[in-house]
Amino acid sequence: MKKRIGCLHAHYTNIEYIETAFSKFDIEWLHFVDPGLMQRVSTDENFKDSDAQKRVKQQVEWIAECRVDAILITCTNYIAFLNEEQLSLPMPIIKIDEPYFEQICQLQQPQMILFTNPATVEGTVKRLNAQAEKYGAVDFEVTIIDNAFEFIMQGLGERYNQEILNFLYQFNNENRPMSVAQLSMVEAAKLYELQTGKTILNPLDALVDSMINQLELSSLSGL
């Protein structure tokens, strides 16, 4: 049975990542893109966290009114401002990075987590640490790939991917498991995997596996 999924993004580039990842499944996507929230949070001193929480609540409730089977939020900062205690919705709210967090927590060894956008680090790490509590301590090092995120914001996707690839190749001899924390980094991570045979965890693969089970997604092939 076809599922209708409402998807909340902070940037339009995330639409292609999501639709490509789920292209084999019978899904109708309703995409909602609003870059304004993070712009206000980062530049407007008078815009409080409570204002951001109110805005996210309004967005999620609006999506819910579109008769969707589930709501997927792809922006980690939007997720950080989501207060589910203020919501009473009949459909699940799926947070893109929670299945990825689960994978990280299950790795009982030191690991590296890579970011390109410094603005996403604090909220993501805070939520990861909260999820890690049930596992005890999770040993990870956060590394930011400097001066890369500006390229994706300028629409220079190939240059962005190359910056990430260049960085990954510096760690060819790294024994710790590595992962990329942002959706925009997945394409470069997969290119690196193809070129080297090394595994780079990412939030998209974990999300697909989780949503297949949670929403009982149907394959377009019928298999």
N, C-alpha and C positions, 0 to 999 in steps of 0.2 A: 504494500500500500504506500502511495506517495505521501511523503511528509512535507509539511510546510514549516520552514524554519526561518524565524526572524533573526537577523544578524546585525549587531551593533558594532560599528567600526569607528576609529578615530581618524583613519586615513583611507582613501579610496583604493590604494594599492592592495589592501588586504582582501578585497573582493576576489581577485583572480586567484590568489593563493588558496582560498577556501573552496571556490568552485572547482578548481583543478583537482584538489585533493579528494573531493567527493564526487567526481564526475561519473563514477561507475554506479552511483546509487540514485534511486528514484526520489529526488528532492526538488521541491520548489523553494527557491531562496527569495526572501524579502530583505534587501540590504538597506540599512540606515547608516549614513555616514555623517558624522558631526565632528569636525576638527576644532570647533570653537571652544569646547570645554577645556581642553588642555592648553589652548592659547590663553584663555582667561586665567587659569590656575597659575601659569608660568609668568604672566606679565601684569596682572591686575592685583595690586596689593589689597584692594578692597573686596576682592572676591574670596570669600572664606570657604573652608572645607565644608561647612554646612550648606553653603550655596551649591557647591559641586555635588554633594549628596542629593540635594533636592533635584538638580538637573538630571542626574542619572536615573533617579526614581521616575521622573516624568517621562524620560525616554523609554525606559523599560515598560512602563504601564501603557504607553502609546503603542509599542510593538505588540504587547499582549492583546490589545483590542483589535488587532488585525487577524485574529483567529489563527494563530500559529500553534504548532504542536510543541515547539520548544523555542527558547531564546538562547542564542549563542553570543557571547561578548568576547571580542577578539583583542580589545585594548586592555592591557594590564592595569593601567591607571584608572580606567573606567571601573574595572573590577574592584580596585582598592577603595573606590568611593561608593560602591554598592552596599547598601544596608538592607539586607533581605528581611530583617525583622520588621521593617516598615512596609513590606510588600505581602500581599496575599493573593497569589496567582495560581491557577490550576495547572500550568505547564512548568516543566523544569527550566531553570536558568543554568546554562552550561558555561563555565568559565574556562577559557581556552587553555590555561596553563595548569589546571589542577591534575589532569592525567599525567602531564609532564613532571609535575612535582612528585607525584607518586613514584614514577620511575627513578627519579633522583634519590628519593628517600630509601628506596630498596637497594641502592648500591651502597653496600657497607664498606666503602673505601674512599680515600680523598679524591676529589674531582674538581674540574674547572668549569665554570659557567661564564659564557661570553655574552656581552652586550655591545651594541653600538650606540644606543640612545641612553645617555646618563640619566635622563629624567624618569626612566622606567625602573631604575635599579632599586631605589629605596622601597617602593611599594611592592615590587616583586619579591625581594629578599625577605621583607617582613612577612608576607603571606607564606613563603616557602618555609621559613623558620616556624611559623605557627603549625603548618602541616607536619613538619618534621618532629614535633614534640612527642608524638606517639611512638616514634622510632628511637627516642633518645636523642643523641646528637648526630647531626649529619655534617660531615667534614667537606666543605667546599670553599673554593677561592673564586671571587668575582673579578673578572677582567673586562675592562672597557676598551673596545677597539676605537681609538681616538680618530676624530676627523672623518669618519665614514658616513655617519647618519645623514649629514648634510646632502650627500649625493642622492639618496633615495628621496629626500624631500624636494630635490630639484628635478626629479624625474629621470635621473641618470642611473637606472637600475644596473646596467652592465658594469659601470664604474664602481658602484656600491658592492656588487658581488665580487669584483676583482680585489677590492680592498680587504674584504673578509677572507678571500682565498689566500692572499699574500700573508695575512696574519696567521692563518691556520698552518701554512707551510713552515712558519718559524717554529712550530711545535711538533714537527714530525717525529721527534724522538721522545715526546712526552708520554709517559706511561700511565698517567692518570686519565680516567674517562673524561671526555670533553662533551659539552653540549652548548647549543645556542638557545638563548632564552626568548628571542623575539621572532615573530612570524616572518618578518621581512628578511631574516637571516637564513631561512630554511633552504632557499634555492642554492645559495653558495655552499651551505653545508653538504647538500646532496651532491653537488659537483665535486667537492673535495672527496667525498666517499667514493665516487666513481673513479676518480683519478688515483686514489691511494689505497682503496680497499679498507680504510679505517672507518670505524663507526663514530658518527657524531649524533648524539641524541638531540631531538628537537621537539617542540610542543605540538607540531602538526601531526606527525605520525602517531603520537600517543593519543591525540584528540580523536583521530579517525577511528582507531581501535575502540576507544571508549564509547563513542557515539553509536557505532555499529551495534554494540551490545545494549546500551541504555535505551536507544530509540527503536531498536529492532529494524534497522534500515534494510530496505529491499534493494537487491541488485537489479540494475536495468537489464542484465542478461538473463535474469530469472534463476541464477545459480545461488 
